[in-house]
Amino acid sequence: MGSSKDNKIKNVNFFSRPRDASTSQAFQMGDTMTKLSFFIFGLGNIVNRQIVRGIIFLLIEIAYLIYMVAFGIRAIGNFMTLGTVEQGQVYNEALGIYEYTAGDNSMLFLLYGVITLMLTVGIVCVACLSGKSAFCTQFRKEKGMDVPSFWDDLRSLKEENLHAMLLTLPVTGIICFTIVPLVFMIMMAFTSYDHEHQPPGNLFDWVGIANFKAIFASGSKLAGTFWPILTWTLIWAVFATFTNYVLGLLLALLINRKGTRAKGFWRFMFVMSIAVPQFVTLLSMKTIFNANGPVNVILRALGFIGATESIPFFTDSLYAKITIICINIWIGVPYTMLSTTGILQNIPADIYEAAEIDGANPLTIFRKITMPYMNFVMTPNLITAFVGNINNFNVIFLLSGGGPDSMDYYYAGKTDLLITWLYKLTITQKDYNLGAVIGILVFIIMATLSLLTYRHTGSYKDEGAFQ
């Protein structure tokens, strides 16, 4: 009769692939050396003659410990306080001038703390890998299987572990250049890092959720800015997305209809607008519609407006919003026309022929065949376009700059989106904490809308319906 530990292992459904065991299973069912491998990395591998693998684990742990002793512990302490010594001035009697004395830099303390915390999370993952690796080796020995050598590990990188070798560098890049900056930004939302607390001259400190409370506080200027801008952002995203989709689809249908001649010529003419860089088009439109631009000059010449009058395309909030939506249609419709053209040409012709034989009129064919097919294929693209329009910085910034400005708003204009307001808060006003809060809220809004919408679409529920 075997031991209880052997009985546990025999009853586990992953015994043919022990690497599939969870960390808790590896710790519970592992022997003493396996359990110690969670704390002394590579110990179980070294004992079981996987020397190189065990040494690599051990070197990673030693490097982390050296980092923590030399820098990490202090970085965590500074992360908790964000600095205590402010930059000061000392009078130099010999030179007769005031000299600055170095103080703590709260921003660097925050950054180094985030990096240290991420390294700590990484070392916990390595500890789990070390324990699971030791458990795999223990399991193979108990089953009388060969223990892989270092050369076997290297060969596996070309076969079953090829994905690990190829993904290591990209994942490292994502962690360093995406995840760490995101965590740094999220942490910034819980500090007082604004225009009055600029390091290294001034320190900032942790304030908890005070910044979020300020955004949502009833009657505050921040709340009086956030809610109107959020409302306009959603209105803009809806109009910008669906006007382009509907008009682009109608244009594609018009060009692809049987009676339309020179289809290639018409597509080429609309694609020409895509060939021009978007920022060039936007700046040109801003010039065309300004107070003394060609549009107002022509209207004066034709007598539609007075000789000294002009239509406030960008200086009146309502006119500015309508103008921006109309110009976005000009820019976006050709893209939708191209996408929908490709989809229309792939709808099986026999479906239309069968509908015509059954006596369906063109409107019925459009409602029952074309639109369901288009919506099924284009819904994920519409969700992407909607999210992109929420973050459509170029159109707003280059056309109106967020204006006209309003004294009722906190450093924002009537046509600002959340993303352009975030830009002003950070780049212009240096209110990085509020910018971080806006960034978090934008992410929550977009993620929620995208997931809820997509999960209720036919593209998600029945992806093979139109195959």
C-alpha positions as CSV (number, residue, x, y, z in Angstrom):
1,M,0.0,0.0,0.0
2,G,1.4,3.4,-1.0
3,S,1.5,6.5,1.1
4,S,-1.4,9.0,1.3
5,K,0.7,11.4,-0.9
6,D,1.0,8.7,-3.6
7,N,-2.7,8.0,-3.4
8,K,-3.4,11.7,-3.9
9,I,-1.2,11.9,-6.9
10,K,-2.8,8.7,-8.4
11,N,-6.3,10.3,-8.0
12,V,-5.3,13.5,-9.8
13,N,-6.7,13.7,-13.3
14,F,-3.6,15.6,-14.6
15,F,-1.0,12.9,-13.8
16,S,-0.1,12.5,-17.5
17,R,0.7,16.2,-17.7
18,P,1.8,17.3,-14.2
19,R,2.6,20.8,-15.5
20,D,-1.1,21.4,-15.7
21,A,-1.4,21.1,-11.9
22,S,-2.4,24.3,-10.1
23,T,0.0,26.1,-7.8
24,S,-2.0,25.0,-4.7
25,Q,-2.1,21.4,-5.9
26,A,1.7,21.4,-6.5
27,F,2.2,22.8,-3.0
28,Q,-0.1,20.3,-1.3
29,M,1.0,17.2,-3.1
30,G,4.7,18.1,-3.5
31,D,7.4,16.6,-1.2
32,T,9.6,18.7,1.1
33,M,12.0,19.8,-1.6
34,T,9.1,20.8,-3.9
35,K,7.5,22.9,-1.1
36,L,10.9,24.5,-0.3
37,S,11.2,25.4,-4.0
38,F,8.5,28.0,-3.6
39,F,10.8,29.8,-1.2
40,I,14.3,28.8,-2.4
41,F,13.8,28.9,-6.1
42,G,15.2,26.0,-8.1
43,L,15.9,23.8,-5.1
44,G,13.8,20.9,-6.2
45,N,15.3,21.0,-9.7
46,I,18.8,21.1,-8.4
47,V,18.2,18.1,-6.0
48,N,16.7,16.2,-8.9
49,R,19.7,16.9,-11.2
50,Q,18.1,19.6,-13.3
51,I,21.1,21.8,-12.4
52,V,20.9,24.5,-15.1
53,R,17.1,25.0,-14.7
54,G,17.5,25.2,-11.0
55,I,20.4,27.7,-11.1
56,I,18.4,29.9,-13.5
57,F,15.5,30.0,-11.0
58,L,18.0,30.6,-8.1
59,L,19.8,33.5,-9.9
60,I,16.4,35.2,-10.5
61,E,15.7,35.1,-6.8
62,I,19.2,36.3,-5.8
63,A,18.9,39.2,-8.3
64,Y,15.5,40.2,-6.8
65,L,16.9,40.0,-3.2
66,I,19.9,42.1,-4.2
67,Y,17.6,44.7,-5.8
68,M,15.4,44.8,-2.7
69,V,18.2,45.2,-0.3
70,A,20.0,47.8,-2.4
71,F,17.0,49.8,-3.6
72,G,13.6,48.1,-3.4
73,I,12.9,48.3,0.3
74,R,13.7,52.1,0.3
75,A,11.6,52.4,-2.9
76,I,8.6,50.8,-1.1
77,G,9.1,53.1,1.9
78,N,9.2,56.2,-0.4
79,F,6.2,54.9,-2.2
80,M,4.2,54.9,1.0
81,T,5.1,58.5,1.9
82,L,5.8,60.0,-1.6
83,G,8.6,62.1,0.0
84,T,9.0,64.1,3.1
85,V,11.7,66.6,2.3
86,E,10.7,69.6,0.1
87,Q,13.1,71.6,-2.0
88,G,14.3,74.6,-0.1
89,Q,16.4,77.7,-0.4
90,V,19.7,78.4,1.4
91,Y,21.4,81.8,1.4
92,N,25.1,81.5,0.3
93,E,26.8,84.3,2.2
94,A,30.0,83.9,0.2
95,L,28.3,84.4,-3.1
96,G,25.5,86.6,-1.8
97,I,22.8,84.5,-3.5
98,Y,20.1,82.0,-2.6
99,E,20.8,78.4,-3.7
100,Y,18.3,75.6,-4.0
101,T,18.7,72.5,-1.8
102,A,17.5,69.2,-3.3
103,G,14.4,67.7,-2.0
104,D,12.4,64.5,-2.6
105,N,10.8,63.9,-6.0
106,S,7.3,62.5,-5.4
107,M,6.8,61.5,-9.0
108,L,10.0,59.4,-9.1
109,F,9.1,57.9,-5.8
110,L,5.7,56.9,-7.2
111,L,7.3,55.5,-10.3
112,Y,10.0,53.5,-8.5
113,G,7.4,52.2,-6.1
114,V,5.2,51.0,-9.0
115,I,8.2,49.3,-10.6
116,T,9.2,47.6,-7.4
117,L,5.6,46.4,-6.8
118,M,5.4,45.0,-10.4
119,L,8.8,43.2,-9.9
120,T,7.4,41.7,-6.7
121,V,4.3,40.5,-8.5
122,G,6.7,39.0,-11.1
123,I,8.8,37.3,-8.5
124,V,5.7,35.7,-7.0
125,C,4.9,34.3,-10.4
126,V,8.4,32.9,-10.7
127,A,8.0,31.3,-7.3
128,C,4.9,29.6,-8.5
129,L,6.8,28.4,-11.6
130,S,9.7,27.2,-9.5
131,G,7.3,25.1,-7.3
132,K,5.4,23.7,-10.3
133,S,8.6,22.9,-12.1
134,A,9.9,21.0,-9.0
135,F,6.6,19.2,-8.7
136,C,6.8,18.1,-12.4
137,T,10.3,16.7,-11.8
138,Q,9.2,14.9,-8.6
139,F,6.2,13.5,-10.4
140,R,8.2,12.1,-13.3
141,K,10.7,10.5,-11.0
142,E,8.0,8.8,-9.0
143,K,6.5,7.5,-12.2
144,G,9.8,6.2,-13.5
145,M,9.8,8.7,-16.3
146,D,12.9,10.4,-17.7
147,V,13.8,13.8,-16.2
148,P,14.4,16.4,-19.0
149,S,17.9,17.7,-19.2
150,F,18.9,21.3,-20.0
151,W,19.3,20.3,-23.7
152,D,15.8,18.8,-23.7
153,D,14.5,22.1,-22.4
154,L,16.3,24.0,-25.2
155,R,14.9,21.6,-27.8
156,S,11.4,22.0,-26.4
157,L,11.6,25.7,-27.3
158,K,11.5,24.7,-30.9
159,E,8.6,22.3,-30.5
160,E,5.9,22.2,-27.7
161,N,7.2,25.4,-26.0
162,L,7.8,27.4,-29.2
163,H,5.0,29.7,-28.1
164,A,6.8,30.5,-24.9
165,M,10.0,31.4,-26.7
166,L,8.2,33.6,-29.3
167,L,5.9,35.4,-26.8
168,T,8.5,36.2,-24.2
169,L,9.8,39.3,-25.8
170,P,6.4,40.8,-26.8
171,V,5.0,40.1,-23.3
172,T,8.0,41.7,-21.7
173,G,7.4,44.7,-23.9
174,I,3.7,44.9,-23.0
175,I,4.6,44.7,-19.3
176,C,7.3,47.4,-19.5
177,F,5.6,49.8,-21.9
178,T,1.9,49.3,-21.3
179,I,1.1,47.7,-18.0
180,V,3.6,49.6,-15.8
181,P,2.6,53.0,-17.3
182,L,-1.1,52.1,-16.8
183,V,-0.5,51.2,-13.2
184,F,1.5,54.4,-12.7
185,M,-1.4,56.4,-14.2
186,I,-4.0,54.7,-12.1
187,M,-2.0,55.3,-8.9
188,M,-1.7,59.0,-9.9
189,A,-5.5,59.3,-9.7
190,F,-5.3,58.8,-5.9
191,T,-2.7,61.5,-5.3
192,S,-2.7,65.3,-5.2
193,Y,-0.4,65.6,-8.2
194,D,-1.8,68.9,-9.7
195,H,-0.6,72.3,-10.8
196,E,0.0,73.3,-7.2
197,H,2.1,70.2,-6.3
198,Q,4.7,70.0,-9.0
199,P,7.8,68.0,-8.2
200,P,10.7,68.5,-7.6
201,G,9.7,71.9,-6.2
202,N,6.7,70.6,-4.3
203,L,5.6,67.3,-3.0
204,F,2.3,65.6,-3.6
205,D,0.7,63.0,-1.3
206,W,-1.9,60.3,-1.3
207,V,-5.5,61.6,-1.1
208,G,-7.5,58.3,-1.5
209,I,-10.7,58.8,-3.6
210,A,-10.9,62.5,-3.0
211,N,-10.3,63.2,-6.8
212,F,-13.2,60.9,-7.7
213,K,-15.4,62.6,-5.2
214,A,-14.5,66.0,-6.6
215,I,-15.6,64.8,-10.1
216,F,-19.0,63.6,-8.9
217,A,-19.6,66.1,-6.1
218,S,-22.9,67.8,-6.6
219,G,-22.6,71.5,-7.3
220,S,-18.8,71.5,-7.9
221,K,-17.3,73.1,-10.9
222,L,-15.6,69.8,-11.9
223,A,-19.0,67.9,-11.8
224,G,-20.5,70.8,-13.7
225,T,-17.9,70.2,-16.4
226,F,-17.7,66.4,-16.4
227,W,-21.4,65.6,-16.9
228,P,-22.0,68.0,-19.9
229,I,-18.8,66.9,-21.5
230,L,-19.7,63.2,-21.0
231,T,-23.2,63.9,-22.5
232,W,-21.7,65.6,-25.5
233,T,-19.1,62.8,-25.9
234,L,-21.8,60.2,-26.1
235,I,-24.0,62.2,-28.4
236,W,-20.9,62.9,-30.7
237,A,-20.0,59.2,-30.7
238,V,-23.5,58.1,-31.6
239,F,-23.9,60.6,-34.4
240,A,-20.4,60.2,-35.7
241,T,-20.7,56.4,-35.8
242,F,-24.2,55.9,-37.2
243,T,-24.3,58.7,-39.7
244,N,-21.1,57.4,-41.3
245,Y,-22.4,53.9,-41.2
246,V,-25.9,54.6,-42.7
247,L,-24.6,57.1,-45.3
248,G,-21.6,54.9,-46.2
249,L,-23.9,51.9,-46.7
250,L,-26.4,53.9,-48.8
251,L,-23.5,55.2,-50.9
252,A,-22.2,51.6,-51.4
253,L,-25.6,50.4,-52.3
254,L,-26.0,53.2,-54.9
255,I,-22.7,52.5,-56.5
256,N,-23.2,48.7,-56.5
257,R,-26.7,48.7,-57.9
258,K,-27.1,47.1,-61.3
259,G,-28.0,50.3,-63.1
260,T,-25.0,52.3,-62.0
261,R,-22.3,52.7,-64.7
262,A,-18.6,53.3,-64.2
263,K,-18.6,51.8,-60.7
264,G,-14.8,51.9,-60.5
265,F,-14.7,55.6,-61.3
266,W,-17.2,56.5,-58.5
267,R,-15.3,54.4,-56.0
268,F,-12.1,56.1,-57.0
269,M,-13.5,59.6,-56.6
270,F,-14.6,58.9,-53.0
271,V,-11.4,57.0,-52.2
272,M,-9.4,60.1,-53.2
273,S,-10.6,61.8,-50.0
274,I,-9.0,59.0,-48.0
275,A,-5.7,59.5,-49.8
276,V,-5.4,63.1,-48.3
277,P,-4.1,63.0,-44.7
278,Q,-6.9,63.6,-42.3
279,F,-5.2,66.4,-40.5
280,V,-4.8,68.3,-43.8
281,T,-8.5,67.9,-44.5
282,L,-9.5,69.0,-41.0
283,L,-7.3,72.1,-41.1
284,S,-8.6,73.0,-44.6
285,M,-12.2,72.7,-43.3
286,K,-11.4,74.9,-40.4
287,T,-10.1,77.6,-42.8
288,I,-13.1,77.1,-45.1
289,F,-15.7,77.6,-42.3
290,N,-14.0,80.3,-40.2
291,A,-15.5,83.8,-39.8
292,N,-13.8,85.1,-43.0
293,G,-13.5,81.8,-44.8
294,P,-14.8,81.0,-48.3
295,V,-18.2,79.8,-47.1
296,N,-19.1,83.1,-45.2
297,V,-17.6,85.2,-48.1
298,I,-19.8,83.4,-50.6
299,L,-22.9,83.8,-48.4
300,R,-22.2,87.5,-48.1
301,A,-21.8,87.9,-51.8
302,L,-25.1,86.1,-52.5
303,G,-26.9,88.2,-49.9
304,F,-27.9,85.4,-47.6
305,I,-26.1,87.2,-44.7
306,G,-25.2,90.9,-44.1
307,A,-22.0,92.4,-45.4
308,T,-20.5,92.4,-41.9
309,E,-22.1,89.2,-40.6
310,S,-20.8,85.7,-40.5
311,I,-22.2,82.4,-39.5
312,P,-20.5,81.3,-36.2
313,F,-19.5,77.8,-37.4
314,F,-17.0,77.4,-34.6
315,T,-17.7,80.2,-32.2
316,D,-21.3,79.2,-31.3
317,S,-21.6,75.9,-29.3
318,L,-24.6,74.6,-31.2
319,Y,-23.3,75.6,-34.7
320,A,-19.9,74.2,-33.8
321,K,-21.3,70.8,-32.8
322,I,-23.4,70.5,-36.0
323,T,-20.5,71.6,-38.1
324,I,-18.1,69.1,-36.5
325,I,-20.6,66.2,-37.1
326,C,-21.1,67.2,-40.7
327,I,-17.4,67.5,-41.4
328,N,-16.8,64.1,-39.8
329,I,-19.4,62.7,-42.2
330,W,-17.3,64.0,-45.2
331,I,-14.2,62.3,-43.7
332,G,-15.7,59.1,-42.5
333,V,-18.2,58.0,-45.2
334,P,-15.6,56.9,-47.8
335,Y,-14.1,54.5,-45.2
336,T,-17.5,53.0,-44.5
337,M,-18.3,52.8,-48.2
338,L,-15.2,50.7,-48.9
339,S,-16.0,48.3,-46.0
340,T,-19.6,47.9,-46.9
341,T,-18.8,47.5,-50.6
342,G,-16.7,44.4,-49.8
343,I,-19.4,42.9,-47.7
344,L,-22.2,43.6,-50.2
345,Q,-20.2,41.9,-53.0
346,N,-19.9,38.8,-50.8
347,I,-23.6,38.4,-50.2
348,P,-24.6,35.3,-52.2
349,A,-26.4,36.3,-55.4
350,D,-28.8,33.3,-55.2
351,I,-30.4,34.7,-52.1
352,Y,-31.4,37.8,-53.9
353,E,-32.6,35.8,-56.9
354,A,-34.7,33.6,-54.7
355,A,-36.3,36.6,-53.0
356,E,-37.1,38.2,-56.4
357,I,-38.7,35.0,-57.6
358,D,-40.8,34.9,-54.4
359,G,-42.1,38.4,-55.3
360,A,-40.1,40.4,-52.7
361,N,-39.8,44.1,-53.6
362,P,-36.5,46.0,-53.3
363,L,-37.5,47.5,-49.9
364,T,-38.3,44.1,-48.5
365,I,-35.1,42.6,-49.9
366,F,-33.1,45.4,-48.2
367,R,-34.9,45.0,-44.8
368,K,-34.9,41.2,-44.8
369,I,-31.6,40.3,-46.5
370,T,-29.2,43.2,-46.9
371,M,-29.5,44.9,-43.5
372,P,-29.4,41.7,-41.4
373,Y,-26.3,40.5,-43.2
374,M,-24.6,43.9,-43.0
375,N,-25.5,44.4,-39.3
376,F,-24.2,40.8,-38.5
377,V,-20.9,41.5,-40.1
378,M,-20.5,45.1,-39.3
379,T,-21.5,45.2,-35.6
380,P,-18.0,44.5,-34.2
381,N,-16.7,47.2,-36.5
382,L,-19.4,49.6,-35.3
383,I,-18.5,48.9,-31.7
384,T,-14.8,49.6,-32.6
385,A,-15.8,52.8,-34.4
386,F,-18.0,53.9,-31.5
387,V,-15.1,53.5,-29.0
388,G,-12.8,55.2,-31.5
389,N,-15.1,58.2,-31.7
390,I,-15.3,58.5,-28.0
391,N,-11.5,59.0,-28.2
392,N,-11.5,60.9,-31.5
393,F,-9.0,63.6,-30.5
394,N,-8.1,64.8,-34.0
395,V,-11.4,66.0,-35.3
396,I,-12.3,68.0,-32.2
397,F,-8.8,69.4,-31.5
398,L,-8.0,70.4,-35.1
399,L,-11.5,71.9,-35.9
400,S,-12.6,73.7,-32.8
401,G,-9.9,73.1,-30.3
402,G,-12.7,72.2,-27.9
403,G,-14.2,75.8,-28.1
404,P,-16.0,77.9,-27.7
405,D,-14.6,78.3,-24.2
406,S,-17.0,78.6,-21.2
407,M,-16.4,80.2,-17.8
408,D,-18.8,77.6,-16.4
409,Y,-16.4,74.8,-17.2
410,Y,-13.2,73.8,-15.5
411,Y,-10.6,74.5,-18.3
412,A,-12.8,73.1,-21.0
413,G,-14.9,74.2,-24.0
414,K,-18.4,73.5,-25.2
415,T,-17.2,71.0,-27.8
416,D,-14.5,69.3,-25.8
417,L,-14.7,65.5,-25.5
418,L,-13.5,63.7,-22.4
419,I,-10.2,62.9,-24.3
420,T,-9.6,66.5,-25.3
421,W,-10.5,67.7,-21.8
422,L,-8.0,65.2,-20.4
423,Y,-5.4,66.6,-22.8
424,K,-6.0,70.2,-21.5
425,L,-5.9,69.0,-17.8
426,T,-2.6,67.3,-18.2
427,I,-0.6,69.2,-20.9
428,T,-2.0,72.7,-20.3
429,Q,-3.0,72.8,-16.6
430,K,-0.7,70.1,-15.2
431,D,-3.6,68.6,-13.2
432,Y,-2.3,65.1,-13.7
433,N,-4.4,63.6,-10.9
434,L,-7.6,64.8,-12.6
435,G,-6.4,63.6,-16.0
436,A,-5.8,60.2,-14.5
437,V,-9.3,60.1,-13.1
438,I,-10.8,61.0,-16.5
439,G,-8.7,58.4,-18.1
440,I,-9.9,55.7,-15.7
441,L,-13.6,56.8,-16.2
442,V,-13.2,56.8,-20.0
443,F,-11.8,53.2,-19.9
444,I,-14.7,52.1,-17.6
445,I,-17.3,53.7,-19.9
446,M,-15.8,52.2,-23.1
447,A,-15.2,48.8,-21.7
448,T,-18.7,48.5,-20.2
449,L,-20.5,49.7,-23.4
450,S,-18.3,47.6,-25.7
451,L,-18.8,44.3,-23.7
452,L,-22.5,44.8,-23.0
453,T,-23.2,45.7,-26.6
454,Y,-21.1,42.9,-28.2
455,R,-22.5,40.2,-26.0
456,H,-26.0,41.0,-27.2
457,T,-25.2,40.9,-30.9
458,G,-25.7,38.1,-33.3
459,S,-21.9,38.2,-34.1
460,Y,-21.3,36.9,-30.6
461,K,-24.3,34.6,-30.0
462,D,-24.3,32.9,-33.4
463,E,-21.1,33.6,-35.2
464,G,-21.7,30.9,-37.9
465,A,-25.2,32.1,-38.9
466,F,-24.2,33.7,-42.2
467,Q,-21.5,31.2,-43.3
